[in-house]
């Protein structure tokens, strides 16, 4: 399986809406009301897309404070593509780009059941919010 990753990769908001619904197991949001392209364009340092044969199978958003702090938001992988390393690769690529942008900290908040992913697989340190020193 070949996955193509892209920093600030193009996408249609309906693709991310569908991915979000699948990844977080909820009904599809109203496409007109949830404009991912506008959201990441105005609030994020960047994002990483993961595509297989052109289809969006993974996505992570990286909002920031405009200075030295960024955070992981909405790591999403299609349920059919989980446990293949896609989520870990999304976070790894995001981390490299955040570091290259000059940020000093990458934060993440997560539920307890996601600790093996964020702490063990992605290398975050345990804290109230979870963070990686980028310096």
C-alpha positions, -999 to +999 in steps of 0.1 A: +000+000+000+014+034-010+004+064+010+012+099-003+017+125+025+017+162+019+023+192+041-004+217+035-018+193+009-050+204-009-083+189+000-120+195-003-138+203+030-163+175+022-134+150+022-123+160+057-159+161+069-163+125+058-130+115+073-139+132+106-172+114+107-156+080+101-126+086+124-146+099+153-177+078+146-204+105+143-229+116+117-216+137+088-215+175+096-234+199+074-209+205+046-218+241+042-214+248+079-180+231+085-155+246+061-122+229+069-103+248+042-113+281+058-106+269+093-070+256+087-063+285+064-070+311+091-059+293+123-032+268+114+005+267+109-002+238+086-017+203+082-007+170+067-028+149+044-025+112+036-038+098+004-041+064-011-048+063-048-060+099-045-085+092-017-080+111+016-073+084+042-056+106+069-053+141+081-039+161+110-043+198+117-016+220+134-030+252+149-005+275+165-001+307+185+019+324+157+051+322+176+066+292+195+037+269+204+018+246+181-005+217+188-018+186+173-055+187+166-078+161+150-055+132+140-078+113+117-073+080+099-101+061+082-111+031+103-103+008+074-067+021+074-059+021+111-029+002+126-009+007+095+013+035+108-005+063+090-014+082+121+021+080+135+035+092+101+011+121+100+023+132+135+060+126+126+057+148+094+038+174+113+064+175+140+092+180+115+074+209+098+066+225+131+102+223+142+114+237+108+089+267+113+109+276+145+084+265+171+098+253+204+068+232+216+043+209+201+014+202+224-013+175+223-043+168+245-059+133+244-081+109+262-064+082+284-071+054+259-050+073+233-018+074+255-002+044+237-005+063+204+007+097+216+031+087+243+045+054+230+042+056+192+046+094+186+071+102+214+052+128+234+062+132+270+036+126+297+022+159+311-012+174+317-013+184+280+014+162+265+042+180+247+074+176+227+104+199+231+113+210+196+145+227+207 
